[in-house]
Amino acid sequence: MKFETAHSQTLRDLLTWRRDTRHFRPDAVSQDALQELQSAMELAPSVGNARPWRVLSVTSPEKRSQVRSEFQRCNAVAETQYDDEAKAEYRKLKLAGLDIAPVQLAVFTDTAPNEGRGLGRRSMPQTLEQSTAMAIFSLWLMARSHNLGVGMVSILDPKKIEAIFDAPDNWRFSAYLCIGHPSFLDDTPLLHKVGWQKNTDTVWAEV
């Protein structure tokens, strides 16, 4: 297939409006949309075609509560790393959609998959986690194309999350995703709006 300018513009729009969503409506996400998100991950590139991502759909209220408690614990620790002024700014940020997001996914990376037979990862095993990251980004863009938002909760202890979900020894926690309909639409990242951090220029140099 030969892509046209309109395709490029649509992709740019998706990239521009791909936000880390923290404010959700409680409306359910359709099964058709969820299937599209899963299919998008299936299309992601991976080292040696290892496809190391492992996804758990977290529907259990008990598991969600455990994740919420772990977030609260880690968030309280994170606050202590800022001075009083920065701490006040930090507390104003809404850093998780754990209370409202109707879809929550715990994503892990299998660090020893049989698939791929080790191709491309023997000297750089981190390419397995990079592959999972690309699968997550594929899901993220597809979600945006369905007018859904995705938020990544990173204020968590990976070992604690692995224990909560009784993950196999070779699974490493990669991401906890909250997915749902955004409560508002904005192409300006939240951290830009509140003055926490704006984009810096990408280092792109000739050597």
Secondary structure, 3 states (H helix, E strand, C coil): CCCCHHHHHHHHHHHHHCCECCCECCCCCCHHHHHHHHHHHHCCCCHHHCCCEEEEECCCHHHHHHHHHHHHHHHHHHHCCCCHHHHHHHHHCCCCCCCCCCEEEEEEEECCCCCCCCCCCCCCCCHHHHHHHHHHHHHHHHHHHCCCEEEEECCCCHHHHHHHCCCCCCEEEEEEEEEECECCCCCCCHHHHCCCCCCCCCCCCCC
